[in-house]
Amino acid sequence: MLWLNSTFFFLRQPNLIDSFLTAAEPEALFLLAAILIYLAGLLIGRLLKRRFRVGLGWTYQIFIAATAVVGASALFQFEFPGQHLIGMAALFFAAFPFNALLYRYFWPIFGYPGEQARIPPFLPQITTLLLIATAFFTGLSTFYGVTLPGLLAGSGLIALVLGLALQETLGNIFAGIGLQAGKSFRVGEWLIVDGKHVEVIEVNWRTTRLRNLDAASFDIPNNQLAKATIVNLYRPTPIHAARASVSVEYGVPPNQVKDALVRAGSAVPGVLSYPAPVAYLMSFDDSGIRYELKYWVDDARRYPEISDTVRTNIWYELDRRAIPFSYPTRVVEMRSKKETEPTDQVSVLLQVQPMFADMETEQIQALAKSARHLRYGKGEKIISQGDPGGSMYVLSSGVAQVTVERDGRASDLSELVSGECFGEISLLTGSPRTASVAAKTDCDIIEIDKSAMRDLLKEYPRLADHLSETLSARRSLLEIELANWKDNNETAPINQTKESFLARMQQLFGL
């Protein structure tokens, strides 16, 4: 600091300065002024860098050196060779400290740098390029009288070369501006780009840097990225759906497969309980039925781990339930008649029904041979109230819900379980259905239609007498249930005798 103290002492002595200026040569005055200006610039730079944390570098040294020479020359009107070149260097390198001040005081106003910046990340970079270009062409115009339009007009070949050279670069810059203006993504967000999961690492003026699930980073030009299909997994929230597909053989009821898939997905850590996983039947393919499990996650980083666990759980869940996967095979079968449930099992179900209690074994077996085996999925309606009834049903497995509608109000009347029958009154009397029945769970049902019952009654006419007595009792019980269901008990049981049922049966079946 001794030289600084000496300098300040010299400047505080007016008589000494006047004597020195009178006696000194112009070259010495020019050199002294340049040194003083350079030292003042160093002091200012040191203050800005250490106290105000402005990022000044080697470009600042060149700037103050060139500025000191140009300033001293202008102060003492001293000309020397290369004066214009140094002046242009001073003007050109002035862009760098000015840009450093922008990064220190202006861009932080908008939250830059940082993930919450309210400006595109590469906007400061483009501003830097524009500052440097402006300083360069201003220097050409100031010291050499060369303007940019004149430079381009003076050489069509140069303009053509520059245009072709900058075409890709300018396309990337404007594409990047469009992506950021539309707020398509931010640094740290996960995207699906052309079917691949990637994380945004950096967005600059030319490219966007991404990192895939293998922790490998790569750059995509902004112009190319703007044309790609981008799915942002963090917009509007990090919660998004993922899917897993599986193909199962045709013989398995769909609701069983759906229940297995949902159970498998719900047990996976990282799969959200709300929204809950849901399974869909997607298509009937040649080798099997394709299902899809839709589940929700909120952490895209764990996608490989969660998707692996979901698919692993699906395999074990299907294996425990003995649900076979389908394979790309083709089997040709020759069938003369649709397969039905074995006759012995149907006969057992019919024998325990009160209305068939007095029937002979031969009669039961004859009726069982003509019965059909039907499957209904959960929620499906089996019969509807008010519809004509041409068949009766015996519930082989599952649970069904009986619903009655009166005066525009519907209510659940009762539940049917395995072994119970329904629809027999409409079948044997021709009256409309008195209630609706829907499958509460997956149901296996045995159907006995009108033609099978007609053949049986014609062969065994005395069976009609027993059936009419059973129908009379069941009808009375049904009316009592309906009356209890009414809040005001306005509906009273309707007494129908055995004889009235017998007459209707004989008329319906032509006995």
C-alpha positions in Angstrom: 0.0 0.0 0.0 3.1 2.3 0.1 2.7 3.2 -3.6 -1.0 4.1 -3.0 -0.1 6.4 -0.1 2.6 8.0 -2.2 0.2 8.6 -5.1 -2.5 10.2 -2.8 0.2 12.4 -1.3 1.2 13.5 -4.8 -2.4 14.3 -5.7 -2.9 16.4 -2.6 -0.1 18.8 -3.6 -1.4 21.3 -6.2 1.9 23.2 -6.6 3.7 19.9 -7.2 1.1 18.8 -9.8 1.3 22.2 -11.7 5.1 22.1 -11.7 5.1 18.5 -12.9 2.6 19.2 -15.7 4.6 22.2 -16.9 7.9 20.4 -17.1 6.8 16.9 -18.1 6.6 15.6 -21.7 3.3 14.6 -23.2 4.4 11.0 -23.2 5.1 11.0 -19.5 1.8 12.7 -18.7 -0.1 10.1 -20.8 1.7 7.3 -19.1 1.0 8.7 -15.6 -2.6 9.3 -16.3 -3.0 5.7 -17.7 -1.4 4.3 -14.6 -3.6 6.4 -12.2 -6.8 5.4 -14.1 -5.8 1.7 -14.0 -5.1 1.9 -10.3 -8.4 3.5 -9.6 -10.1 0.8 -11.7 -8.3 -1.9 -9.6 -9.6 -0.3 -6.4 -13.1 -0.2 -7.6 -12.9 -3.8 -8.9 -11.5 -5.0 -5.6 -14.3 -3.3 -3.7 -17.0 -4.7 -5.9 -15.6 -8.2 -5.8 -14.9 -8.5 -2.0 -17.5 -6.4 -0.4 -20.4 -6.6 -2.9 -19.5 -10.1 -4.3 -19.7 -9.1 -7.9 -18.2 -11.8 -10.1 -15.4 -10.0 -11.9 -12.7 -12.0 -13.7 -9.8 -11.6 -16.1 -12.0 -9.7 -18.5 -12.2 -6.9 -16.0 -8.5 -6.6 -16.0 -8.4 -6.2 -19.8 -11.3 -3.7 -19.6 -9.7 -1.3 -17.1 -6.3 -1.6 -18.8 -7.8 -0.6 -22.2 -10.0 2.0 -20.6 -7.0 3.6 -18.8 -5.1 3.9 -22.1 -8.1 5.3 -24.0 -9.0 7.7 -21.1 -5.5 9.0 -20.8 -5.2 9.5 -24.5 -8.5 11.5 -24.6 -7.4 13.5 -21.5 -4.1 14.8 -23.0 -5.1 14.4 -26.7 -2.3 12.1 -27.2 -2.4 9.9 -30.3 -0.5 6.7 -30.9 -0.6 3.7 -33.3 -3.3 1.2 -32.6 -5.4 3.7 -30.6 -8.7 2.6 -32.3 -8.0 -1.1 -31.7 -7.5 -0.5 -28.0 -10.6 1.7 -27.9 -12.6 -1.1 -29.4 -11.2 -3.5 -26.9 -12.2 -1.2 -24.0 -15.8 -1.0 -25.4 -16.0 -4.7 -26.1 -14.8 -5.8 -22.7 -17.0 -3.3 -20.9 -19.9 -5.8 -21.6 -18.4 -8.3 -19.2 -18.4 -6.3 -15.9 -21.8 -4.9 -16.8 -23.1 -8.4 -17.3 -21.6 -9.4 -13.9 -23.5 -6.5 -12.3 -26.7 -7.9 -13.9 -26.1 -11.4 -12.4 -25.4 -9.8 -9.0 -28.3 -7.3 -8.7 -30.8 -7.7 -11.6 -31.5 -11.3 -12.2 -31.9 -12.3 -8.5 -35.0 -10.0 -8.5 -36.7 -12.8 -10.6 -35.4 -15.6 -8.4 -32.5 -16.6 -10.7 -30.6 -18.7 -10.2 -32.9 -21.3 -8.6 -35.7 -23.8 -9.4 -38.3 -21.2 -8.5 -37.0 -18.6 -11.0 -39.8 -16.6 -12.7 -37.8 -16.2 -15.9 -36.4 -18.9 -18.4 -33.1 -20.2 -17.1 -31.3 -19.4 -20.3 -32.6 -15.8 -20.6 -29.5 -14.4 -18.7 -27.3 -16.4 -21.0 -29.0 -14.9 -24.1 -28.7 -11.5 -22.6 -25.0 -12.0 -22.1 -24.6 -12.9 -25.8 -26.6 -9.9 -26.9 -24.5 -7.6 -24.6 -21.2 -8.9 -26.1 -22.6 -8.7 -29.7 -23.9 -5.2 -29.1 -20.5 -4.1 -27.6 -18.6 -5.6 -30.5 -20.7 -4.0 -33.3 -20.8 -0.7 -31.4 -17.0 -0.7 -31.3 -16.9 -1.3 -35.0 -19.3 1.5 -35.7 -17.6 4.0 -33.3 -13.9 3.4 -34.1 -14.1 2.1 -37.7 -17.4 3.4 -39.0 -18.6 -0.1 -39.9 -22.2 -0.8 -39.2 -23.9 -4.3 -39.1 -26.3 -3.5 -42.0 -23.5 -2.1 -44.0 -21.3 -5.1 -43.2 -24.0 -7.6 -44.3 -24.9 -5.5 -47.4 -21.3 -5.2 -48.4 -21.0 -9.0 -48.7 -23.9 -11.1 -49.7 -21.8 -14.2 -49.4 -21.0 -13.4 -45.7 -24.7 -12.8 -45.0 -25.6 -16.1 -46.6 -22.9 -18.0 -44.7 -23.9 -16.4 -41.4 -27.6 -17.1 -42.0 -26.9 -20.8 -42.7 -24.5 -21.1 -39.8 -26.9 -19.6 -37.3 -30.1 -21.2 -38.6 -29.9 -24.2 -36.2 -28.7 -22.1 -33.3 -31.4 -19.5 -33.7 -34.0 -22.3 -34.0 -32.8 -23.8 -30.7 -32.9 -20.4 -29.0 -36.4 -19.6 -30.1 -37.6 -23.1 -29.4 -36.2 -22.8 -25.9 -37.9 -19.5 -25.3 -41.2 -21.1 -26.5 -40.8 -24.1 -24.1 -40.0 -21.8 -21.1 -42.7 -19.3 -22.0 -45.3 -22.1 -22.0 -43.9 -23.4 -18.7 -43.8 -26.9 -20.1 -41.3 -28.0 -17.4 -38.8 -26.9 -14.8 -35.5 -28.2 -13.5 -36.0 -31.1 -11.2 -39.3 -32.3 -12.8 -39.8 -35.7 -14.3 -41.1 -36.0 -17.9 -42.1 -38.7 -20.3 -40.4 -37.8 -23.6 -41.1 -40.2 -26.5 -42.1 -42.9 -24.1 -39.1 -42.6 -21.8 -39.0 -41.4 -18.2 -36.4 -38.5 -17.8 -35.6 -35.8 -15.3 -34.8 -32.2 -16.3 -31.3 -31.3 -15.1 -30.6 -28.1 -16.9 -32.1 -25.8 -19.5 -29.8 -23.5 -21.5 -30.0 -21.4 -24.6 -29.2 -24.2 -27.0 -30.1 -27.6 -25.4 -32.0 -29.2 -22.5 -30.0 -31.6 -20.4 -32.0 -34.7 -19.2 -31.2 -37.7 -17.0 -32.9 -41.1 -17.6 -33.7 -43.9 -15.1 -30.2 -45.3 -15.6 -28.7 -42.1 -14.2 -27.2 -41.3 -17.6 -27.5 -37.7 -18.7 -27.8 -36.5 -22.3 -28.6 -33.3 -24.1 -31.5 -32.7 -26.5 -31.5 -29.6 -28.8 -34.4 -27.3 -27.9 -35.6 -27.4 -31.4 -35.9 -31.2 -31.4 -37.5 -31.2 -27.9 -40.2 -28.7 -29.0 -41.4 -31.2 -31.6 -41.5 -34.1 -29.2 -44.5 -35.3 -27.2 -43.9 -34.2 -23.6 -45.8 -35.6 -20.6 -45.0 -33.7 -17.4 -45.4 -36.0 -14.4 -45.3 -33.1 -12.0 -48.1 -31.0 -13.5 -50.6 -30.0 -12.2 -49.5 -32.2 -9.2 -46.9 -35.0 -8.7 -49.7 -37.5 -8.4 -50.1 -39.5 -11.7 -51.3 -42.9 -12.8 -49.2 -45.9 -14.0 -50.5 -49.1 -15.6 -49.6 -52.8 -15.7 -51.1 -55.2 -18.2 -51.6 -59.0 -17.9 -53.3 -61.6 -20.1 -55.4 -64.4 -18.5 -57.2 -67.4 -19.9 -60.8 -67.2 -21.0 -62.1 -69.6 -18.4 -61.6 -67.3 -15.4 -64.5 -64.9 -14.5 -63.4 -61.3 -15.1 -64.4 -60.1 -11.6 -62.1 -62.6 -10.0 -59.2 -61.4 -12.1 -60.0 -57.7 -11.4 -60.2 -58.4 -7.6 -56.8 -60.1 -7.7 -55.2 -57.3 -9.6 -56.5 -54.6 -7.3 -55.4 -56.6 -4.2 -51.9 -57.0 -5.7 -51.5 -53.3 -6.5 -52.9 -52.1 -3.2 -50.3 -54.0 -1.2 -47.3 -52.2 -2.9 -45.4 -49.5 -0.9 -45.5 -46.3 -3.0 -48.9 -47.0 -4.5 -51.5 -44.5 -3.2 -54.6 -45.7 -1.4 -56.4 -42.6 -2.8 -57.1 -42.7 -5.7 -57.4 -46.4 -5.2 -56.1 -48.9 -7.8 -58.7 -50.1 -10.3 -58.6 -52.9 -12.9 -60.1 -52.9 -16.4 -60.9 -55.5 -18.9 -59.2 -54.1 -22.0 -59.7 -56.6 -24.9 -60.5 -60.1 -25.9 -57.4 -61.3 -27.7 -56.7 -64.6 -29.6 -54.9 -66.2 -26.7 -56.7 -64.7 -23.7 -58.3 -61.7 -22.1 -56.1 -58.7 -21.5 -56.6 -56.8 -18.3 -55.0 -53.5 -17.1 -54.3 -52.4 -13.6 -54.3 -48.6 -13.1 -52.6 -47.4 -9.9 -51.5 -44.0 -8.7 -48.0 -42.8 -7.5 -46.6 -39.5 -6.4 -42.8 -40.1 -6.8 -41.6 -40.5 -10.4 -38.1 -41.3 -9.2 -39.4 -44.6 -7.8 -41.2 -45.6 -11.0 -38.9 -48.6 -11.8 -39.1 -49.9 -8.2 -42.8 -49.5 -7.8 -43.7 -50.9 -11.3 -41.5 -54.0 -10.6 -43.1 -54.7 -7.2 -46.6 -54.3 -8.7 -45.9 -56.8 -11.4 -44.3 -59.2 -9.0 -47.3 -59.0 -6.7 -49.6 -59.7 -9.6 -47.8 -62.9 -10.4 -48.0 -64.2 -6.8 -51.6 -63.1 -6.3 -52.7 -64.9 -9.5 -50.7 -68.0 -8.6 -52.3 -68.2 -5.2 -55.8 -68.0 -6.8 -54.9 -70.6 -9.4 -55.6 -68.1 -12.2 -53.6 -69.1 -15.2 -51.8 -66.7 -17.6 -52.6 -67.0 -21.2 -50.1 -68.0 -23.8 -49.9 -67.3 -27.6 -51.3 -70.7 -28.5 -54.2 -71.7 -30.8 -56.5 -74.7 -29.8 -59.1 -76.1 -32.1 -62.0 -77.8 -30.4 -65.0 -79.6 -31.9 -68.1 -79.2 -29.8 -71.5 -80.6 -30.5 -73.3 -79.0 -27.6 -72.4 -76.2 -25.1 -70.9 -77.6 -22.0 -73.1 -77.3 -18.9 -72.6 -77.9 -15.2 -72.5 -81.7 -14.5 -76.0 -83.1 -14.2 -75.3 -84.7 -10.8 -74.5 -81.3 -9.2 -77.6 -79.7 -10.7 -79.7 -82.7 -9.4 -78.4 -82.1 -5.9 -79.4 -78.4 -6.0 -82.9 -79.2 -7.3 -83.5 -81.9 -4.7 -83.1 -79.5 -1.8 -85.7 -77.1 -3.2 -89.1 -77.3 -1.4 -91.1 -77.1 -4.6 -89.3 -80.2 -5.9 -89.3 -82.1 -2.7 -91.9 -84.7 -3.8 -90.4 -85.3 -7.2 -88.9 -88.7 -8.1 -85.2 -89.1 -8.8 -86.0 -89.7 -12.5 -88.0 -86.5 -12.6 -85.2 -84.5 -11.0 -82.6 -85.9 -13.4 -84.8 -85.1 -16.4 -85.1 -81.5 -15.2 -81.4 -81.3 -14.5 -80.5 -82.4 -18.0 -82.4 -79.5 -19.6 -81.0 -76.9 -17.1 -78.5 -74.2 -18.2 -75.5 -73.0 -16.3 -75.2 -69.2 -16.3 -72.6 -66.8 -14.8 -73.3 -63.3 -13.7 -70.7 -60.7 -12.6 -70.9 -58.5 -9.6 -73.4 -55.7 -10.1 -75.2 -57.4 -13.1 -79.0 -57.5 -13.0 -80.4 -61.0 -13.4 -84.2 -60.3 -13.6 -86.1 -57.0 -13.5 -89.3 -56.2 -11.8 -92.3 -56.1 -14.1 -90.6 -58.1 -16.9 -92.3 -61.3 -18.2 -90.9 -64.4 -16.6 -90.1 -67.4 -18.8 -87.7 -69.2 -16.5 -86.7 -69.7 -12.9 -83.3 -69.8 -11.3 -81.4 -71.6 -8.6 -78.4 -69.9 -7.1 -75.4 -72.3 -7.2 -72.9 -70.0 -5.7 -72.6 -66.3 -4.7 -75.0 -63.8 -3.2 -77.8 -62.0 -4.9 -79.8 -58.9 -3.8 -83.6 -58.7 -4.1 -84.9 -55.2 -4.7 -88.5 -54.0 -4.8 -89.9 -50.8 -6.2 -93.2 -49.4 -5.0 -94.6 -45.9 -5.5 -91.3 -44.8 -7.2 -89.3 -45.8 -4.2 -86.8 -48.7 -4.3 -85.6 -50.7 -1.4 -83.5 -53.8 -0.7 -85.9 -56.6 0.4 -83.6 -59.5 1.1 -80.5 -61.4 0.0 -80.4 -64.8 -1.7 -77.5 -67.2 -0.9 -76.3 -70.4 -2.4 -79.0 -73.0 -2.7 -82.0 -70.7 -2.9 -84.3 -70.3 -5.9 -86.2 -67.3 -7.4 -88.4 -66.5 -10.3 -90.5 -69.7 -9.9 -93.9 -67.8 -9.5 -93.5 -66.0 -12.8 -92.4 -69.2 -14.5 -95.4 -71.3 -13.3 -98.1 -68.7 -13.5 -97.1 -66.3 -16.3 -97.3 -63.2 -14.1 -94.7 -60.5 -14.3 -91.7 -60.5 -12.1 -92.6 -59.1 -8.6 -89.0 -58.0 -7.8 -85.6 -57.3 -9.3 -82.6 -59.5 -8.5 -79.0 -58.4 -9.1 -75.7 -60.2 -8.4 -74.1 -58.8 -5.2 -71.0 -61.0 -5.9 -70.1 -63.1 -8.8 -72.9 -65.7 -9.1 -73.2 -69.1 -10.7 -76.9 -69.8 -11.5 -78.9 -72.8 -12.8 -81.7 -71.7 -15.2 -84.8 -73.8 -15.8 -86.9 -72.4 -18.7 -90.5 -72.8 -19.6 -90.1 -75.5 -22.2 -88.3 -77.8 -19.8 -91.0 -77.4 -17.2 -93.7 -78.0 -19.8 -92.2 -81.3 -20.9 -91.9 -82.4 -17.2 -95.5 -81.5 -16.3 -96.9 -83.2 -19.4 -95.0 -86.4 -18.5 -96.0 -86.2 -14.8 -99.3 -84.3 -14.6 -99.7 -85.0 -10.9 -96.6 -82.8 -10.2 -98.8 -79.7 -10.9 -100.9 -80.3 -7.8 -97.8 -80.2 -5.5 -96.3 -77.2 -7.3 -99.5 -75.2 -6.9 -99.5 -75.9 -3.2 -95.9 -74.7 -2.9 -96.5 -71.6 -4.9 -99.4 -70.6 -2.7 -97.3 -70.8 0.4 -94.4 -68.9 -1.2 -96.7 -66.2 -2.6 -98.2 -65.6 0.8 -94.7 -65.2 2.4 -93.7 -62.8 -0.4 -96.7 -60.6 0.2 -96.1 -60.5 3.9 -92.5 -59.3 3.3 -93.8 -56.6 0.9 -96.3 -55.5 3.5 -93.6 -55.3 6.2 -91.5 -53.3 3.9 -94.2 -50.6 3.5 -93.9 -47.9 6.2 -97.7 -47.6 6.6 -98.6 -51.2 6.1 -101.2 -50.2 3.4 -100.4 -53.3 1.4 -102.0 -56.4 2.9 -101.2 -60.0 1.9 -103.1 -61.2 -1.1 -104.5 -64.7 -0.4 -104.3 -66.9 -3.4 -105.4 -70.5 -3.0 -103.8 -73.6 -4.2 -106.7 -74.1 -6.6 -106.2 -70.7 -8.2 -102.5 -71.4 -8.8 -103.3 -74.9 -10.2 -105.8 -73.4 -12.6 -103.3 -70.8 -13.9 -100.6 -73.5 -14.3 -103.0 -75.8 -16.3 -103.9 -72.9 -18.5 -100.3 -71.7 -19.0 -98.8 -75.1 -19.8 -101.9 -76.5 -21.6 -102.3 -79.4 -19.2 
